[in-house]
Amino acid sequence: MQKIKMPLIVVAGPTASGKSDLAIRLARAFNGEIISADSRQVYRGMDIGTGKVSRRERRLARHWLLDIASPKRQYSVAQFQRRVRTVIRDLSRRGKVPIICGGTGFWIDAVVYDFKLPAVKPNPRLRARLSRLTTGKLFTMLAKLDPDRASTIDRNNPVRLIRALEIVLASHQPVPRFVPSSPYRLLYLGVSRPWPTLKNRIEHRLDARLKTGMIAEIRRLHATGVSWKRLEAFGLEYRWIARFLQHRIERSEMRRALLRDITRYAKRQYTWWRKNPDIVWVTSAPQARRLAREFLSQ
């Protein structure tokens, strides 16, 4: 007999697309619980800068894998993969619909397609050597060795660049990609918005976060022992605000650089998912509900 696959819904999409709100709507409509798939939302204290759902939203639908790690330590995709597998099994046993929601495409697909992640241990000597290079040189190296991974990575994030190079150099293989099969019965939804609309949402959200405590959040993280270097390694909001708080750039330059880099990040997110034939792109909550209802009734 063929083993019955557990159902799994994924709600993915670029930053500021509204995927968190859609996931909550689906969870409430279909007895679901949400598994966050964001490589920065796993860290405690990183709330405004990562767009973490509020306490009120968590009361609307239970969320998993938020606030599970210290920002002083690295939480890897392999740790995430193992934890999510356990959560999915638990939800299925309790008759809940697991809904993965997030914007970190590699982390989502590591679970959805059961990546066999290379067992590459940290190499302190290699890391020390690579850390002396600029992000530009690191990116150029990765682009030569693994152009597919380079096309989606944050080219200004030294932690991710060094880890990708560490994997490629040790395994002599590209960083794993999704394969056209999944251990789950899968509905993979992508939230799509017209590009001008998304750019406008990104800018409005950035200004709102700057007004509602994002700078204070990052100042507080540093005060509790998270180094400036570590904060910058988180990228985007944390990189540029950390530089501003160190008086290395003016506020206007910080905002301008942030808006530019977040917009570029959204483009890289689209690049990742556009290659995936499993994704069904949706433009409205009613459309997503209809697809989920049909999927779950099978």
C-alpha positions in Angstrom: 0.0 0.0 0.0 1.1 3.5 -0.8 1.8 5.6 2.3 -0.7 8.4 2.7 1.0 11.7 2.8 0.3 14.4 5.4 -1.3 17.5 4.0 0.8 20.7 4.1 -0.1 24.2 3.0 2.6 26.8 2.3 1.9 30.5 2.1 5.0 32.1 0.6 5.7 35.5 -0.9 8.0 38.5 -0.9 8.3 40.9 2.0 5.3 43.2 2.6 3.0 41.1 0.3 0.6 40.3 3.1 1.3 36.6 3.5 1.1 36.6 7.3 -2.4 38.0 7.2 -3.4 35.4 4.6 -2.0 32.5 6.6 -4.0 33.6 9.7 -7.2 33.7 7.6 -6.5 30.2 6.3 -5.6 28.9 9.8 -8.9 30.2 11.2 -11.0 28.9 8.3 -9.5 25.4 8.2 -8.5 24.5 11.8 -4.8 25.2 11.1 -1.8 26.3 13.0 1.1 28.3 11.5 4.8 27.5 11.3 6.9 30.6 10.8 9.6 30.1 8.1 11.6 33.2 8.5 15.3 33.0 9.2 15.3 36.0 11.5 11.9 35.6 13.3 13.3 32.6 15.2 15.3 35.1 17.3 14.0 36.6 20.5 13.8 40.4 20.6 13.8 40.8 16.9 10.2 41.8 16.4 9.6 45.0 14.6 12.6 44.7 12.2 11.5 41.2 11.1 7.8 41.9 10.8 6.9 39.3 13.5 3.2 38.9 14.0 1.8 40.7 17.1 0.5 39.1 20.3 -3.0 39.8 19.1 -2.4 38.0 15.8 -0.9 35.0 17.7 -4.2 34.7 19.7 -6.1 34.5 16.4 -4.0 31.5 15.3 -1.3 29.6 17.0 2.2 30.2 15.6 5.3 28.0 15.9 9.0 28.7 15.7 8.9 32.3 16.8 11.3 33.4 19.5 13.1 30.1 19.9 16.7 31.2 19.7 19.1 33.8 21.1 20.2 36.4 18.6 23.7 35.9 20.0 23.9 32.4 18.4 23.4 31.1 14.9 20.2 29.1 14.2 20.7 27.0 11.1 18.5 25.8 8.4 19.3 22.2 9.5 18.0 23.0 13.0 14.9 24.5 11.5 14.3 21.5 9.2 14.4 19.1 12.1 12.1 21.1 14.3 9.5 21.7 11.6 9.3 18.0 10.8 8.5 17.3 14.4 5.9 20.1 14.5 4.2 18.9 11.3 3.8 15.4 12.7 2.4 16.7 16.0 -0.1 18.9 14.2 -1.3 16.1 11.9 -1.7 13.8 14.9 -3.9 16.4 16.5 -6.0 16.9 13.4 -4.7 20.3 12.7 -3.7 21.6 9.3 0.0 22.7 9.2 0.5 26.0 7.4 4.1 27.1 6.7 4.3 30.8 6.2 7.3 32.9 5.5 9.7 34.6 3.1 12.9 32.6 3.4 12.6 30.4 0.4 15.5 28.1 1.1 14.2 27.4 4.6 10.7 26.6 3.3 11.9 24.4 0.5 14.4 22.5 2.8 11.3 21.2 4.6 8.8 21.0 1.7 11.2 19.0 -0.5 13.1 17.3 2.3 16.5 18.5 1.3 19.4 16.3 2.2 21.4 19.1 3.7 25.2 18.6 3.4 26.6 17.5 6.8 29.2 20.3 6.5 30.5 21.3 9.9 31.8 24.8 10.5 35.4 25.3 9.4 36.9 28.0 11.7 40.0 28.3 9.6 38.1 28.8 6.3 35.7 31.1 7.9 38.5 33.3 9.3 40.1 33.5 5.9 36.8 34.3 4.1 35.8 36.9 6.7 38.8 39.0 5.7 37.3 39.4 2.2 34.7 42.0 1.3 31.1 40.9 0.6 31.7 41.9 -3.0 34.6 39.4 -3.3 32.6 36.7 -1.4 29.7 37.1 -3.8 31.9 36.9 -6.8 33.4 33.7 -5.6 30.0 32.2 -5.0 28.7 33.3 -8.4 31.5 31.4 -10.0 31.0 28.2 -7.9 27.2 28.2 -7.5 25.5 30.8 -9.8 22.0 29.5 -8.9 22.5 30.1 -5.1 24.2 33.5 -5.9 21.1 34.6 -7.8 18.9 34.4 -4.7 21.3 35.1 -1.8 21.6 38.4 0.1 24.8 39.6 -1.6 25.5 41.9 1.4 25.1 39.3 4.1 28.6 37.9 4.9 27.2 35.2 7.2 25.1 33.6 4.5 27.8 34.1 1.8 30.5 32.5 3.9 28.2 29.5 4.9 27.2 29.0 1.2 30.9 29.0 0.2 31.7 26.7 3.1 29.2 24.1 1.9 30.2 24.4 -1.8 34.0 24.2 -1.0 33.6 21.2 1.4 31.0 19.2 -0.6 32.1 20.1 -4.1 28.4 20.4 -4.9 26.0 23.3 -5.3 23.8 24.2 -2.3 20.7 21.9 -2.5 17.7 23.0 -4.6 14.1 21.8 -4.5 13.3 18.6 -6.3 10.0 18.0 -8.0 8.6 15.8 -5.2 7.6 16.2 -1.6 7.1 13.9 1.3 3.9 15.8 1.9 0.6 16.3 0.0 1.3 19.9 -0.9 -0.5 23.1 -1.6 2.1 25.7 -2.3 0.6 29.2 -2.5 2.5 32.3 -3.5 1.2 35.7 -2.7 1.5 37.9 -5.8 1.1 41.7 -6.0 1.8 44.0 -8.9 5.3 45.3 -8.6 4.4 49.0 -8.2 1.9 48.1 -5.5 4.5 46.0 -3.6 7.2 48.7 -3.8 4.7 51.2 -2.4 3.8 48.8 0.5 7.5 48.2 1.2 8.1 52.0 1.5 5.0 52.7 3.7 5.8 49.7 6.0 9.4 50.8 6.4 8.4 54.4 7.4 5.8 53.0 9.8 8.4 50.7 11.5 10.9 53.6 11.8 8.2 55.6 13.6 7.1 52.8 15.9 10.3 51.7 17.6 12.5 49.8 15.2 15.5 51.9 16.0 14.9 51.5 19.7 14.6 47.7 19.2 18.0 47.5 17.7 19.6 49.8 20.3 18.1 47.5 23.0 19.4 44.4 21.3 22.9 45.9 21.4 22.5 46.9 25.0 21.7 43.3 25.9 24.9 42.0 24.4 24.3 41.5 20.7 27.4 42.9 19.0 27.3 45.5 16.2 29.0 42.9 13.9 26.3 40.3 14.7 23.5 42.8 14.2 24.9 43.9 10.8 25.2 40.2 9.8 21.4 39.9 10.1 21.1 42.2 7.1 18.6 44.8 5.9 17.0 46.7 8.8 19.6 45.4 11.3 22.6 46.2 9.1 21.7 49.8 8.3 20.2 50.8 11.6 23.3 49.4 13.4 25.5 51.6 11.2 23.3 54.6 11.9 23.5 53.9 15.7 27.3 53.8 15.4 27.2 57.2 13.8 28.7 55.8 10.6 25.8 57.1 8.4 23.1 59.8 8.6 19.5 58.9 9.1 18.5 59.9 5.5 21.2 57.6 4.1 20.0 54.8 6.4 16.5 55.1 5.1 17.6 55.4 1.5 19.8 52.3 1.7 17.2 50.3 3.6 14.5 51.0 1.0 16.9 50.1 -1.8 18.0 46.8 -0.2 14.6 45.7 0.9 13.3 46.3 -2.6 16.2 44.2 -4.0 15.5 41.5 -1.5 11.9 41.3 -2.7 13.1 40.8 -6.2 15.4 38.0 -5.1 12.5 36.3 -3.3 10.5 36.4 -6.5 13.5 35.0 -8.4 13.6 32.0 -6.0 9.9 31.1 -6.3 9.4 31.8 -10.0 11.6 28.8 -10.7 9.2 26.5 -8.7 6.5 24.8 -10.9 4.6 23.7 -7.7 3.6 27.3 -6.7 0.1 28.5 -7.4 0.1 32.3 -7.4 -2.8 34.0 -5.7 -4.0 37.6 -5.7 -6.8 37.5 -3.1 -7.9 35.8 0.1 -11.0 34.4 -1.4 -9.0 32.7 -4.2 -6.6 31.2 -1.6 -9.5 30.0 0.6 -11.1 28.3 -2.5 -7.9 26.5 -3.3 -7.4 25.4 0.3 -10.9 24.1 0.5 -10.5 22.1 -2.7 -7.1 20.8 -1.5 -8.3 19.7 1.9 -11.5 18.0 0.5 -9.4 15.6 -1.6 
